[in-house]
Amino acid sequence: MKRTLSWIIAALCGIGLAQAGDFDKFLKDLIKEKMQPTAPAQPTAPTQPVAPSAPVVPAAQEKPADQLLKALLSGNASQEEELRIGQQISGNLLGAAPLVRDDGLQRYVNRVGRWVALQSERPDLPWRFGVIESEDLNAFAAPGGYIFLTKGLYKRLNNEAELAGVLGHEIGHVIRKHHLKLLQKSQAIAALGSFFGSKLKNENEIVQNLIGNGAEIVARGLDKDAEYEADRIGLVLSARAGYDAYALPAVLAEIGHVAKSDKRVSLLFKTHPLPEDRLGQLSEAVGDRLDGLPEGQSGVGRFYRLR
Amino acid sequence: MKNLLVLLLLLLPGLTLAMGTPPQKPTAVATPGTPGVMLRNDALRASPGTAAASVASLNRGDKVRVLTSDGGWTQVHASGKTGWVRILSVKSETATASDLGVLVETGKRPADAGKVVAVAGARGLDEVALKAARFDAEELARMDTYVADRADAEQFAQRAGLASRKIAYLPDPDHRATSTGNAP
């Protein structure tokens, strides 16, 4: 009895998996098929879509949005398209938590962040950094070079090197396009919705449709490997920038000391592996590779302290 | 007979007490800090910093007691000696520590909750808040005003004596397909 049950479960799982894969392919093919006609000129009348109220030339109106969709789907979003998505996510996030009203702080964080980003392979993205009004401990990145950290996390930092490590982790997400890849995976359904559901009129709607509601995408979480990769990149970028390479691990250890039941870390721990696991992964990745490296700066002296 | 029973009853608690107390004393004394294990061979240094003298050498797998930390350095006690190792060289066995943290936290909760309410406008950035967030064009534009360009950032670094260093990206220890792997 028990045995048959487990067989059924196993079989069901198998079917589920197979279907998920096929469904994904089905969606992609379908969208490809649907989008193909927009690329070449449409001299033949029958393909004309159900025209919305506005008497505009449909091809001219829909082109940017279609291109954006197509670029995302193929994983070849241009820097502009990347930025467009980042803007939408960031504007929404700022709607939930505005910038801390402290010009000195915001300028300081932008200088440290840009210096760290200059050590990456995408030094010339329009990098923007901001400390947002929240007592939570968290940091976020959005495509195109938008990076945020909460006031709660900032207040836990002891020096500039730790700030560089945290920003470096987020820079890692941007340069490896982790969020774009997440969107690519989940957007087939959103894209379908835009074709068969209510016709979306403009680019803003398309982008918002892609990223879901508000800034929920930053709460969705990436996979563990993306987080571990961002840790490795954050450590290396801050070390390249001349800072203490072990500052990011120190921040992780500090976060690890916060009780797991503390509400201020609940989203962070929900979307990231636990600090002890991240430290273990970093330890393994570093090994003896940094043993000869001269000690970097901690930058305690000029660290901008929040009152 | 009755007297004997009373005597026994009187003696029993004393007996269990006597049996219970001795082992407690030594364990309390012999455990400074929290348990940890060495993840790699590393020198135990007299103070945090690579320039500090080496007091002993520890091996991967060595059991240590973790005492405190200072930036990227962790103070440990091992085989009668106390010193400092790199933060990534030692792993804290946090199971007991985090359990304790939960206990402490639940005790603190009322005070904490009060604090959150007291801070005007500061609310948790949870999924509900993020989902409900509305686009704020003004804040996005404000963010642009703080941008540091390349020259600005380079000058800022120079003033602090920060210079670029050549350091390779770290490989994925689990050999998963990522950035740094040089595929066949």
Interface residues (C-beta under 8 A of the other chain):
Chain A: Q87 Q88 S90 G91 N92 L93 L94 G95 A96 A97 P98 L99 D103 Q106 R107 V109 N110 R111 V112 G113 R114 W115 L118 Q119 P123 D124 P126 W127 R128 F129 G130 I132 E133 S134 E135 D136 N138 Y146 T150 N158 N159 E160 R176 G212 N213 G214 A215 E216 V218 A219 D225 Y228 E229 R232 I233 L235 V236 A239 R240 A241 G242 Y243 D244 A245 Y246 A247 P249 A250 A253 G256 H257 V258 A259 K260 S261 D262 K263 R264 S266 L267 E276 L279 G280 Q281 L282 S283 E284 A285 V286 G287 D288 R289 L290 L293 E295 G296 Q297 S298 G299 R302
Chain B: L39 R40 G49 T50 S69 G71 G72 W73 R86 I87 L88 S89 K91 S92 T94 S98 G101 V102 V104 E105 T106 D112 V116 V119 G121 A122 R123 G124 L125 D126 E127 A129 L130 K131 A132 A133 R134 F135 D136 A137 E139 L140 R142 M143 D144 Y146 V147 A148 D149 R150 D152 A153 E154 F156 A157 A160 G161 L162 A163 S164 R165 K166 I167 A168 Y169 L170 P171 D172 P173 D174 R176 T178 S179
